[in-house]
Structure formats: structure tokens, C-alpha cells
Amino acid sequence: MRQLAGEGKSPSKAVSDQVSLLALALIFTVGFPGLPVFSGEYRAINPNEAVNKIREAKIINPQCSVKVAFTGKEEATVVIQRDPKASDEDCKIDAVLVARTLMDKYPNQLMRVKSVFTKSPGECGQATVTAGDIRSFRNGQLDKRSLLDSIELVHLGPLEAMKAVSSADPGATAGVVPGPLQPWRLLTLEHINKLAALGVNVRTCLDEFNQIEGLVPTSQQKELRRRLVRLNGQLREQDEMTVEAKQTRFALFGNRRKPMVMITERLQEMASQGKDVSPYTDKVKEIERLKSDGRTQEAKRLMNELSQSLGI
């Protein structure tokens, strides 16, 4: 994670942060000699070239997608798949570095870069960086802390998020039926696909999504919205279950991981079917508490009871 130094972190972390921020300062100082530069030459932005420049700068996790579009007068929009480990502060730093990279490449064309970080439906944020922000930092009018504080990571709703995504990727709406709530439906489908990539059984959710798609040509918009809300609630539960499964799998029972993995997988399946799993997750938490207190035998007994109640 990218953090600022001097905020209660360990000495080694503070040194690491100072190095990161020093690198940021050097990049601005060296990379922007006399920003902006007006040579009289105007080159159209090539989206693929812009993506390559961002990749070459090694700003974004290579496993995360990046798309760029020239979306307005002197403005670019960069759509970035948010790194699961990235904090809001990390995203703002990435937005600054992305803007710096593109403005360095296209000094006559860009005065503003919007970076949109996509994660899942309802979890999209946009950070806007201007040439003036970077110039003020380089001239010493803004220090590193003030620069980051001046940048806001603004939450985007489904419609705003899809508008931004489709501007950088015109083919982004492929895969869903054209019609009402199309941006929201696309984000929902992406959420399902991401869970499937993690190994979650999403068959029930996908079946529900396909039924929702079948409602699109009809005039039942109220029912369409109601079922989308319900499905997204189920997907959020799956997200929570996935986190719990990881914690259980890697940190809970050592040699007794396999039974607990079976329990969490069963609970994931039940949650995907819309069933209430809260009584079972409460028992999982109680098992964790007993284990952390050193009450191993009680934890094992409760785990066996839970397995039996789930039919494992």
C-alpha cells in the first residue's frame, strides 16, 4: 500500500513511504520541464499508445485492466480496474502518476485527466487531476500532502460509472440486452464474472441474472429494478463470504483447514441461493474466538456440530 510518511507508522514503513514520495517528487521534477510545453504541434491521442505509456511507467498492477479515451477538450478519461489491495489514498497517488505520465506524453493536448477506478457495482471512484495541480506541486506551491488532500476520490453511481467506462471502451456494453438499466446490469454481470473467477459457484446468481435480462424487452421496469437490487445484495453477501473463506482457509485451523473450508464453501452456496446464513456465520465467528482463546477442544466440538447441521 502507498502511504505518506510520518503518520504513526513503523520506522521501516516510514522510510519506504519517504522513498516512494521522493520518487514521486523526482518524477514530477524531471518529467515536467516547463509544463505545459506549447511547441505548436498538436497530436491526436492514440488510446493504445496512452495505455502503453501507463504500462511502461509501471503505475498500475499488471493484472488490472487499463483503458484510455480522449473524452473532451483537453481531457482524457482513464478507466482502471482497482487493485483489491489499494486504499483510497493509493488510488489518488495512482491518479496523479497516471495524469503526470499522459501530460508528459501529450503536453499540448491535456489539461485534465480523470481516473475512474472500478471495483464492483456501487464501488467506482473517480479522481481528477489537472495540469495546474501538477504545476503547483512542481513549483513548490503544494507539498505532497497538500497535493493529495486537494484530490478527491468521488463515488460514482452505476449510471455515471458506466458512462465513464463506455467512453473509454465503446464495446463495454456488449454482453447485456440493450434497454433500461443497461449500465447497472452490465456492472452486475461483471460482478458475477469476478466471483466466478475466484472459484465461487455463481450458477444460481447467473440464472437469476438471465431471468432479469428476459424482463428487459417488457415494460416491467419496476420488477426489473427490484430484482436487480435483490441480486446485488446476494452478490455483496458472496463477497463477504469469500473474504471469510480466505481468512478461514489460511489462518484458522492449521491442519484442520479442510473441514472449515467445506463449511465455508457450503455457506457460500447457500448464500448464492438467497438463504439466510447469518446463524451459521455467527457460529464460525465463535469457533474463531474459541481458537484464539486457546480453547481448541471446544472449537473442534463446535466445528463438528456445525458440519453435521450443514450435512457435511
Residue frames as qw, qx, qy, qz and C-alpha x, y, z in Angstrom:
[[0.000, 0.887, 0.462, 0.000, 0.00, 0.00, 0.00],
 [0.379, 0.436, -0.042, 0.815, 1.15, 3.53, -0.75],
 [0.409, -0.811, -0.394, 0.141, 1.13, 5.72, 2.36],
 [0.155, 0.855, -0.186, 0.459, 2.53, 9.05, 3.47],
 [0.590, 0.046, -0.579, 0.561, 5.35, 9.07, 5.98],
 [0.066, 0.178, -0.397, 0.898, 5.06, 10.49, 9.46],
 [0.602, -0.291, -0.130, -0.732, 1.57, 9.24, 10.35],
 [0.707, -0.374, 0.450, -0.397, 2.21, 6.75, 13.13],
 [0.937, 0.263, -0.218, -0.067, 3.86, 4.05, 11.03],
 [0.860, -0.355, 0.144, 0.337, 6.89, 1.99, 11.84],
 [0.181, -0.744, 0.379, 0.519, 10.35, 3.45, 11.03],
 [0.383, -0.069, 0.786, 0.480, 10.87, 0.95, 8.20],
 [0.307, 0.671, 0.664, 0.121, 7.46, 1.79, 6.72],
 [0.000, 0.928, 0.082, -0.364, 8.11, 5.50, 7.07],
 [0.283, -0.512, 0.570, 0.577, 11.41, 5.12, 5.20],
 [0.368, 0.264, 0.814, 0.364, 9.64, 3.17, 2.46],
 [0.190, 0.848, 0.489, -0.078, 6.99, 5.87, 2.18],
 [0.133, -0.836, 0.176, 0.503, 9.62, 8.60, 2.06],
 [0.342, -0.215, 0.721, 0.562, 11.36, 6.78, -0.78],
 [0.310, 0.541, 0.752, 0.214, 8.05, 6.43, -2.67],
 [0.076, 0.934, 0.290, -0.192, 7.22, 10.09, -2.26],
 [0.266, -0.658, 0.402, 0.579, 10.76, 11.13, -3.16],
 [0.368, 0.100, 0.780, 0.497, 10.38, 9.11, -6.33],
 [0.205, 0.782, 0.587, 0.032, 7.09, 10.90, -6.98],
 [0.094, -0.904, 0.016, 0.416, 8.76, 14.26, -6.50],
 [0.334, -0.419, 0.607, 0.588, 11.65, 13.35, -8.79],
 [0.382, 0.398, 0.768, 0.326, 9.28, 12.12, -11.48],
 [0.143, 0.912, 0.373, -0.096, 7.47, 15.44, -11.47],
 [0.221, -0.822, 0.233, 0.470, 10.65, 17.48, -11.38],
 [0.316, -0.296, 0.717, 0.546, 12.38, 15.60, -14.17],
 [0.325, 0.377, 0.830, 0.250, 9.31, 14.62, -16.16],
 [0.151, 0.873, 0.463, 0.038, 7.81, 18.09, -16.44],
 [0.423, -0.218, 0.084, 0.875, 10.46, 20.54, -17.58],
 [0.085, 0.149, -0.152, -0.973, 8.45, 23.69, -18.05],
 [0.025, 0.465, 0.876, 0.127, 4.94, 22.15, -18.04],
 [0.805, 0.395, 0.442, -0.006, 2.98, 22.95, -20.07],
 [0.329, -0.323, 0.527, 0.714, 5.09, 23.00, -23.22],
 [0.564, 0.702, 0.320, -0.295, 3.47, 24.62, -26.23],
 [0.430, -0.273, 0.586, 0.630, 5.52, 23.76, -29.27],
 [0.422, 0.426, -0.226, -0.768, 2.68, 24.49, -31.65],
 [0.341, 0.121, -0.879, -0.310, 2.42, 20.81, -32.53],
 [0.663, -0.094, 0.376, -0.640, -0.87, 19.06, -31.76],
 [0.265, 0.155, -0.928, -0.210, -1.04, 15.27, -31.93],
 [0.765, -0.270, -0.203, -0.549, -4.23, 13.28, -31.54],
 [0.435, -0.429, 0.729, -0.309, -4.14, 10.91, -28.60],
 [0.630, 0.134, -0.721, -0.256, -3.82, 7.27, -29.58],
 [0.761, -0.485, 0.123, -0.413, -5.62, 5.28, -26.84],
 [0.977, -0.018, -0.139, 0.162, -3.40, 2.21, -27.26],
 [0.508, 0.484, -0.311, 0.641, -0.27, 4.36, -27.15],
 [0.316, -0.639, 0.247, -0.657, -1.53, 6.07, -24.00],
 [0.921, -0.341, 0.022, -0.189, -2.20, 2.71, -22.31],
 [0.866, 0.215, -0.227, 0.390, 1.29, 1.55, -23.28],
 [0.188, 0.614, -0.330, 0.692, 2.84, 4.66, -21.68],
 [0.625, -0.557, 0.214, -0.504, 0.97, 3.96, -18.44],
 [0.993, -0.103, -0.051, 0.030, 2.09, 0.33, -18.51],
 [0.666, 0.441, -0.290, 0.527, 5.70, 1.34, -19.20],
 [0.110, -0.651, 0.332, -0.674, 5.60, 3.62, -16.16],
 [0.489, -0.105, -0.835, 0.230, 4.61, 0.59, -14.04],
 [0.271, -0.270, 0.272, -0.883, 1.97, 2.56, -12.17],
 [0.791, -0.095, 0.053, -0.602, -0.91, 0.08, -12.29],
 [0.622, -0.200, 0.753, -0.083, -0.87, -3.57, -11.22],
 [0.157, 0.286, -0.744, -0.584, -0.26, -5.50, -14.48],
 [0.030, 0.267, 0.963, 0.009, -3.16, -7.79, -13.60],
 [0.184, 0.657, 0.486, -0.546, -5.57, -4.83, -13.59],
 [0.464, 0.559, 0.521, 0.448, -7.08, -3.58, -16.85],
 [0.127, -0.565, -0.026, 0.815, -6.47, -0.04, -18.13],
 [0.399, 0.589, 0.573, 0.407, -8.32, 1.82, -20.90],
 [0.180, -0.433, -0.029, 0.883, -7.89, 5.41, -22.11],
 [0.310, 0.681, 0.577, 0.328, -10.12, 7.76, -24.11],
 [0.151, 0.012, 0.016, 0.988, -9.88, 11.41, -25.15],
 [0.043, -0.577, -0.812, 0.074, -13.27, 12.43, -23.73],
 [0.009, 0.937, 0.322, -0.137, -13.39, 16.20, -24.06],
 [0.356, 0.856, -0.152, 0.344, -11.48, 19.34, -24.86],
 [0.175, 0.626, -0.610, 0.454, -8.02, 18.86, -23.32],
 [0.638, -0.351, 0.490, -0.478, -9.39, 15.98, -21.23],
 [0.493, 0.191, -0.836, -0.143, -8.70, 12.25, -21.02],
 [0.786, -0.354, 0.217, -0.458, -10.57, 9.57, -19.10],
 [0.312, 0.364, -0.874, 0.074, -8.62, 6.56, -17.83],
 [0.849, -0.290, -0.031, -0.441, -10.66, 3.57, -16.65],
 [0.210, 0.462, -0.821, 0.262, -8.64, 1.40, -14.26],
 [0.800, -0.325, -0.486, -0.137, -9.65, -1.86, -12.63],
 [0.324, -0.784, 0.355, -0.393, -8.98, -1.14, -8.98],
 [0.440, 0.267, -0.812, 0.276, -6.35, -3.26, -7.28],
 [0.672, -0.536, -0.484, -0.162, -8.12, -5.14, -4.45],
 [0.665, -0.327, -0.346, 0.576, -5.29, -4.17, -2.10],
 [0.251, 0.340, 0.043, 0.905, -5.38, -0.46, -2.98],
 [0.119, -0.591, -0.549, 0.580, -6.66, 2.09, -0.47],
 [0.251, 0.915, 0.316, 0.008, -8.34, 5.35, -1.49],
 [0.234, -0.853, 0.301, 0.355, -5.02, 7.07, -0.86],
 [0.536, -0.149, 0.697, 0.453, -3.30, 4.61, -3.21],
 [0.444, 0.636, 0.590, 0.223, -5.86, 5.40, -5.90],
 [0.056, 0.984, 0.063, -0.159, -5.23, 9.13, -5.57],
 [0.369, -0.630, 0.532, 0.430, -1.48, 8.60, -5.90],
 [0.532, 0.177, 0.738, 0.376, -2.08, 6.40, -8.95],
 [0.318, 0.849, 0.421, 0.027, -4.31, 9.11, -10.43],
 [0.113, -0.915, 0.218, 0.319, -1.56, 11.69, -10.00],
 [0.430, -0.393, 0.692, 0.426, 1.05, 9.44, -11.60],
 [0.504, 0.452, 0.696, 0.240, -1.25, 8.49, -14.47],
 [0.206, 0.951, 0.208, -0.096, -2.01, 12.16, -15.14],
 [0.262, -0.778, 0.419, 0.387, 1.68, 13.02, -15.00],
 [0.532, -0.081, 0.746, 0.393, 2.53, 10.27, -17.47],
 [0.431, 0.635, 0.604, 0.214, -0.13, 11.28, -20.00],
 [0.062, 0.982, 0.070, -0.161, 0.52, 15.02, -19.70],
 [0.395, -0.595, 0.535, 0.452, 4.20, 14.35, -20.23],
 [0.477, 0.149, 0.763, 0.410, 3.37, 12.42, -23.40],
 [0.167, 0.656, 0.567, 0.470, 0.71, 14.87, -24.63],
 [0.283, -0.353, -0.318, 0.833, 1.65, 18.28, -23.17],
 [0.117, 0.040, -0.243, -0.962, -0.32, 20.28, -25.75],
 [0.426, -0.264, -0.692, -0.520, -3.46, 18.17, -25.66],
 [0.585, -0.479, -0.652, 0.054, -4.19, 17.53, -21.99],
 [0.066, -0.514, 0.311, -0.797, -5.03, 19.85, -19.13],
 [0.630, -0.268, 0.418, -0.597, -7.16, 17.43, -17.15],
 [0.431, 0.130, -0.883, -0.135, -7.14, 13.64, -16.59],
 [0.724, -0.293, 0.208, -0.589, -9.99, 11.76, -14.94],
 [0.240, 0.229, -0.942, 0.049, -9.04, 8.38, -13.50],
 [0.773, -0.218, -0.023, -0.595, -12.00, 6.08, -12.84],
 [0.010, 0.304, -0.932, 0.199, -11.26, 3.13, -10.52],
 [0.769, -0.112, -0.283, -0.562, -13.77, 0.31, -10.97],
 [0.157, -0.299, 0.883, -0.327, -14.22, -2.43, -8.39],
 [0.020, 0.345, 0.937, 0.044, -17.80, -3.70, -8.33],
 [0.138, -0.671, -0.489, -0.540, -21.31, -2.25, -8.65],
 [0.446, -0.865, -0.189, -0.130, -21.60, 0.68, -6.27],
 [0.665, -0.599, 0.176, 0.409, -17.83, 0.77, -5.77],
 [0.611, 0.486, 0.211, 0.588, -16.50, 3.04, -8.51],
 [0.305, -0.814, -0.111, 0.481, -14.48, 6.16, -7.72],
 [0.562, 0.681, 0.152, 0.444, -13.16, 9.00, -9.87],
 [0.464, -0.656, 0.004, 0.595, -10.14, 11.23, -9.17],
 [0.487, 0.821, 0.167, 0.247, -9.49, 14.27, -11.37],
 [0.574, -0.483, 0.122, 0.649, -6.01, 15.76, -11.69],
 [0.399, 0.909, 0.120, -0.012, -5.29, 18.96, -13.62],
 [0.669, 0.435, -0.129, 0.589, -2.14, 20.34, -15.18],
 [0.139, -0.785, 0.172, -0.579, -2.40, 23.15, -12.63],
 [0.842, -0.522, 0.087, -0.100, -2.22, 20.62, -9.77],
 [0.906, 0.038, 0.034, 0.420, 0.99, 19.19, -11.12],
 [0.381, 0.650, -0.072, 0.653, 2.47, 22.59, -11.93],
 [0.410, -0.794, 0.129, -0.430, 1.72, 23.84, -8.40],
 [0.916, -0.370, 0.098, 0.115, 3.42, 20.79, -6.93],
 [0.784, 0.286, 0.021, 0.550, 6.48, 21.23, -9.12],
 [0.175, 0.709, -0.074, 0.679, 6.75, 24.93, -8.29],
 [0.328, -0.008, -0.673, 0.663, 6.53, 24.23, -4.56],
 [0.377, -0.292, 0.004, -0.879, 3.12, 25.86, -4.12],
 [0.882, -0.257, -0.036, -0.392, 1.76, 22.48, -2.98],
 [0.167, -0.480, 0.856, -0.101, 3.65, 19.93, -0.93],
 [0.250, 0.022, -0.941, -0.228, 2.99, 16.21, -1.30],
 [0.021, 0.358, 0.829, -0.430, 0.39, 16.10, 1.47],
 [0.278, 0.504, 0.175, -0.799, -1.46, 19.16, 0.20],
 [0.307, 0.263, -0.657, -0.636, -1.48, 17.79, -3.34],
 [0.221, -0.158, -0.959, -0.079, -3.11, 14.53, -2.29],
 [0.056, 0.447, 0.654, -0.607, -5.53, 16.32, 0.06],
 [0.275, 0.425, -0.104, -0.856, -6.63, 18.53, -2.84],
 [0.383, 0.108, -0.767, -0.503, -7.64, 15.49, -4.89],
 [0.621, -0.048, 0.488, -0.611, -10.97, 13.86, -4.07],
 [0.040, -0.005, -0.964, -0.261, -11.94, 10.29, -4.90],
 [0.511, 0.074, 0.100, -0.851, -15.58, 10.85, -5.84],
 [0.435, 0.141, 0.880, -0.125, -18.05, 7.95, -5.63],
 [0.333, 0.159, -0.502, -0.782, -19.82, 7.21, -8.92],
 [0.721, 0.139, 0.470, -0.489, -23.24, 5.63, -9.17],
 [0.675, 0.129, 0.697, 0.203, -23.86, 2.79, -11.65],
 [0.517, 0.796, 0.310, 0.058, -25.04, 5.11, -14.45],
 [0.014, 0.946, -0.303, -0.112, -22.14, 7.54, -14.06],
 [0.538, -0.448, 0.683, 0.206, -19.68, 4.66, -13.82],
 [0.693, 0.325, 0.614, 0.193, -20.98, 3.00, -16.97],
 [0.367, 0.926, 0.084, -0.023, -20.89, 6.31, -18.84],
 [0.169, -0.833, 0.505, 0.151, -17.23, 6.71, -17.92],
 [0.626, -0.189, 0.736, 0.176, -16.39, 3.09, -18.72],
 [0.657, 0.549, 0.505, 0.109, -18.15, 3.15, -22.10],
 [0.212, 0.956, -0.129, -0.158, -16.37, 6.39, -23.05],
 [0.161, -0.680, 0.695, 0.170, -13.03, 4.60, -22.82],
 [0.195, -0.073, 0.963, 0.171, -14.33, 1.25, -24.04],
 [0.513, 0.139, -0.189, -0.826, -17.21, 1.62, -26.54],
 [0.617, 0.012, -0.738, -0.275, -17.65, -2.16, -26.60],
 [0.024, -0.185, 0.782, -0.594, -18.12, -2.33, -22.84],
 [0.617, 0.040, 0.288, -0.731, -21.89, -2.72, -23.07],
 [0.621, 0.193, -0.684, -0.329, -21.57, -5.98, -25.00],
 [0.266, 0.024, -0.922, 0.280, -22.98, -8.97, -23.16],
 [0.162, 0.390, 0.679, -0.601, -26.24, -7.47, -21.90],
 [0.241, 0.625, 0.687, 0.281, -29.54, -6.78, -23.62],
 [0.104, 0.207, 0.056, 0.971, -29.89, -3.12, -24.75],
 [0.373, -0.646, -0.546, -0.381, -32.56, -1.32, -22.76],
 [0.412, -0.822, 0.031, -0.391, -33.43, 0.04, -19.30],
 [0.647, -0.682, 0.339, -0.047, -30.79, -0.01, -16.54],
 [0.871, 0.423, -0.199, 0.153, -28.19, -1.31, -19.01],
 [0.220, 0.680, -0.542, 0.442, -25.17, 0.18, -17.15],
 [0.566, -0.443, 0.518, -0.463, -26.30, -1.35, -13.86],
 [0.973, 0.089, 0.128, -0.170, -26.95, -4.72, -15.49],
 [0.696, 0.567, -0.370, 0.240, -23.50, -4.72, -17.09],
 [0.052, -0.620, 0.606, -0.496, -21.81, -3.96, -13.77],
 [0.797, -0.244, 0.382, -0.398, -23.85, -6.74, -12.16],
 [0.950, 0.301, -0.088, -0.002, -22.70, -9.21, -14.81],
 [0.421, 0.642, -0.509, 0.390, -19.08, -8.15, -14.29],
 [0.435, -0.523, 0.539, -0.496, -19.51, -8.71, -10.54],
 [0.951, -0.017, 0.208, -0.229, -20.79, -12.24, -11.19],
 [0.811, 0.497, -0.254, 0.173, -17.87, -12.95, -13.53],
 [0.094, 0.681, -0.568, 0.452, -15.34, -11.73, -10.96],
 [0.678, -0.361, 0.498, -0.403, -16.78, -14.04, -8.31],
 [0.969, 0.227, 0.038, -0.088, -16.71, -16.94, -10.77],
 [0.556, 0.648, -0.433, 0.288, -13.04, -16.22, -11.44],
 [0.217, -0.573, 0.628, -0.480, -12.42, -16.64, -7.69],
 [0.244, 0.051, -0.968, 0.021, -13.93, -20.11, -7.82],
 [0.377, 0.137, 0.550, -0.733, -17.31, -19.19, -6.32],
 [0.169, 0.351, 0.894, 0.223, -20.31, -21.21, -7.51],
 [0.170, 0.293, 0.064, -0.939, -22.35, -18.49, -9.23],
 [0.006, -0.232, -0.870, -0.435, -24.79, -20.70, -11.15],
 [0.053, -0.682, -0.699, 0.209, -27.82, -19.54, -9.14],
 [0.067, -0.682, -0.048, 0.727, -26.84, -15.88, -9.46],
 [0.036, -0.218, 0.626, 0.748, -26.25, -16.25, -13.19],
 [0.002, 0.433, 0.874, 0.220, -29.63, -17.96, -13.64],
 [0.054, -0.764, -0.474, 0.435, -31.27, -15.06, -11.80],
 [0.084, -0.535, 0.257, 0.801, -29.38, -12.56, -13.97],
 [0.043, 0.062, 0.796, 0.601, -30.56, -14.29, -17.15],
 [0.025, -0.643, -0.765, 0.036, -34.14, -14.09, -15.90],
 [0.088, -0.736, -0.162, 0.652, -33.64, -10.38, -15.26],
 [0.091, -0.282, 0.553, 0.779, -32.33, -9.97, -18.81],
 [0.050, 0.366, 0.870, 0.326, -35.53, -11.61, -20.02],
 [0.029, -0.759, -0.545, 0.356, -37.53, -8.80, -18.40],
 [0.223, -0.378, 0.182, 0.880, -35.72, -6.07, -20.35],
 [0.010, -0.182, -0.627, -0.758, -37.87, -6.18, -23.51],
 [0.225, -0.654, -0.720, -0.053, -41.03, -5.98, -21.37],
 [0.071, -0.719, -0.034, -0.691, -42.43, -2.90, -19.66],
 [0.751, -0.587, -0.301, 0.025, -41.81, -4.30, -16.17],
 [0.361, 0.623, -0.364, 0.591, -39.15, -1.77, -15.14],
 [0.510, -0.632, 0.302, -0.500, -40.25, -1.75, -11.50],
 [0.975, -0.177, 0.128, -0.049, -39.82, -5.53, -11.27],
 [0.755, 0.481, -0.202, 0.397, -36.53, -5.29, -13.18],
 [0.038, 0.706, -0.390, 0.590, -35.15, -2.80, -10.66],
 [0.738, -0.499, 0.255, -0.375, -36.43, -4.79, -7.67],
 [0.994, 0.001, 0.042, 0.098, -34.75, -7.99, -8.82],
 [0.566, 0.590, -0.283, 0.501, -31.50, -6.19, -9.63],
 [0.284, -0.702, 0.376, -0.535, -31.42, -4.76, -6.11],
 [0.896, -0.320, 0.225, -0.209, -32.00, -8.22, -4.64],
 [0.922, 0.280, -0.089, 0.253, -29.36, -9.87, -6.85],
 [0.333, 0.678, -0.352, 0.552, -26.74, -7.25, -5.99],
 [0.561, -0.618, 0.346, -0.428, -27.48, -7.82, -2.31],
 [0.988, -0.083, 0.128, 0.006, -26.76, -11.52, -2.81],
 [0.723, 0.516, -0.193, 0.416, -23.53, -10.69, -4.63],
 [0.071, -0.749, 0.396, -0.526, -22.38, -8.49, -1.75],
 [0.823, -0.418, 0.298, -0.242, -23.04, -11.39, 0.62],
 [0.950, 0.232, -0.017, 0.208, -20.91, -13.57, -1.64],
 [0.350, 0.725, -0.334, 0.491, -18.11, -11.01, -1.40],
 [0.447, -0.650, 0.421, -0.448, -18.26, -11.19, 2.39],
 [0.962, -0.141, 0.210, -0.100, -18.33, -14.98, 2.35],
 [0.793, 0.494, -0.184, 0.306, -15.32, -15.05, 0.03],
 [0.049, 0.731, -0.451, 0.510, -13.35, -12.91, 2.46],
 [0.710, -0.457, 0.396, -0.361, -14.37, -15.14, 5.38],
 [0.988, 0.147, 0.027, 0.026, -13.41, -18.23, 3.39],
 [0.561, 0.623, -0.354, 0.415, -9.94, -16.84, 2.73],
 [0.256, -0.664, 0.483, -0.510, -9.44, -15.99, 6.39],
 [0.883, -0.240, 0.302, -0.267, -10.58, -19.45, 7.42],
 [0.925, 0.354, -0.100, 0.098, -8.57, -21.24, 4.76],
 [0.576, 0.554, -0.344, 0.494, -5.27, -19.57, 5.56],
 [0.043, 0.517, -0.475, 0.711, -5.37, -18.57, 9.19],
 [0.681, -0.433, 0.063, -0.587, -7.83, -20.53, 11.26],
 [0.906, -0.293, 0.198, -0.235, -7.19, -24.19, 11.83],
 [0.183, -0.600, 0.763, 0.157, -3.80, -25.22, 10.58],
 [0.020, -0.115, 0.970, 0.215, -4.09, -28.96, 9.93],
 [0.259, 0.462, 0.804, -0.270, -7.88, -28.78, 10.38],
 [0.149, 0.339, -0.221, -0.902, -8.36, -26.46, 7.39],
 [0.128, -0.088, -0.843, -0.514, -10.21, -28.95, 5.21],
 [0.084, -0.558, -0.812, 0.147, -13.39, -29.26, 7.33],
 [0.011, -0.665, -0.252, 0.703, -13.63, -25.50, 7.72],
 [0.048, 0.253, -0.539, -0.802, -13.10, -24.98, 4.00],
 [0.103, -0.315, -0.895, -0.298, -16.01, -27.36, 3.36],
 [0.075, -0.653, -0.613, 0.438, -18.15, -25.38, 5.79],
 [0.012, 0.578, -0.051, -0.814, -17.39, -22.03, 4.18],
 [0.068, 0.072, -0.728, -0.678, -17.96, -23.39, 0.68],
 [0.086, -0.487, -0.868, -0.047, -21.34, -24.76, 1.76],
 [0.054, -0.695, -0.394, 0.599, -22.25, -21.39, 3.26],
 [0.005, 0.364, -0.390, -0.846, -21.23, -19.65, 0.03],
 [0.086, -0.194, -0.859, -0.466, -23.53, -21.94, -1.92],
 [0.106, -0.625, -0.738, 0.231, -26.41, -21.29, 0.47],
 [0.051, -0.613, -0.106, 0.781, -25.88, -17.52, 0.29],
 [0.027, 0.166, -0.603, -0.780, -25.92, -17.67, -3.52],
 [0.155, -0.393, -0.865, -0.271, -29.36, -19.31, -3.25],
 [0.252, -0.554, -0.108, -0.786, -30.64, -16.39, -1.19],
 [0.717, -0.467, -0.517, 0.039, -30.73, -18.32, 2.08],
 [0.305, -0.871, 0.214, -0.321, -30.06, -16.68, 5.45],
 [0.815, 0.134, -0.456, 0.332, -26.63, -17.89, 6.59],
 [0.086, -0.731, 0.321, -0.596, -26.17, -15.46, 9.48],
 [0.813, -0.502, 0.185, -0.231, -26.79, -18.11, 12.22],
 [0.956, 0.082, 0.001, 0.281, -24.04, -20.24, 10.70],
 [0.453, 0.624, -0.209, 0.601, -21.58, -17.38, 10.23],
 [0.435, -0.747, 0.240, -0.442, -22.12, -16.47, 13.88],
 [0.942, -0.296, 0.154, 0.028, -21.00, -19.99, 14.79],
 [0.774, 0.414, -0.086, 0.472, -17.94, -19.66, 12.54],
 [0.050, 0.767, -0.252, 0.588, -17.01, -16.48, 14.41],
 [0.725, -0.589, 0.225, -0.277, -17.50, -18.28, 17.73],
 [0.967, 0.036, 0.022, 0.253, -15.16, -21.05, 16.54],
 [0.491, 0.618, -0.180, 0.586, -12.56, -18.42, 15.67],
 [0.314, -0.764, 0.247, -0.507, -12.93, -16.82, 19.10],
 [0.907, -0.383, 0.161, -0.073, -12.52, -20.15, 20.89],
 [0.874, 0.272, -0.047, 0.400, -9.47, -20.98, 18.82],
 [0.263, 0.709, -0.219, 0.617, -7.84, -17.61, 19.53],
 [0.533, -0.674, 0.267, -0.436, -8.50, -18.14, 23.27],
 [0.092, 0.434, -0.887, 0.126, -6.70, -21.47, 23.13],
 [0.647, 0.018, 0.591, -0.482, -9.89, -23.47, 23.74],
 [0.205, 0.326, -0.774, -0.503, -9.10, -25.90, 20.95],
 [0.049, 0.170, 0.983, -0.042, -11.27, -28.80, 22.07],
 [0.282, 0.587, 0.519, -0.554, -14.36, -26.61, 22.39],
 [0.286, 0.581, -0.323, -0.690, -13.66, -25.13, 18.97],
 [0.116, 0.164, -0.920, -0.337, -13.35, -28.59, 17.42],
 [0.161, 0.358, 0.879, -0.270, -16.57, -29.74, 19.07],
 [0.320, 0.655, 0.250, -0.637, -18.48, -26.72, 17.77],
 [0.225, 0.482, -0.591, -0.607, -16.98, -27.18, 14.31],
 [0.006, 0.042, 0.990, 0.136, -18.16, -30.81, 14.24],
 [0.234, 0.536, 0.683, -0.437, -21.65, -29.75, 15.31],
 [0.293, 0.652, -0.096, -0.693, -21.73, -27.10, 12.59],
 [0.120, 0.296, -0.825, -0.466, -20.57, -29.59, 9.97],
 [0.101, 0.260, 0.958, -0.070, -23.34, -32.01, 10.95],
 [0.262, 0.634, 0.456, -0.567, -26.02, -29.31, 10.87],
 [0.307, 0.635, -0.325, -0.630, -24.91, -28.40, 7.33],
 [0.935, 0.250, 0.189, -0.165, -24.93, -32.03, 6.23],
 [0.362, 0.745, -0.560, -0.006, -21.17, -32.19, 5.63]]
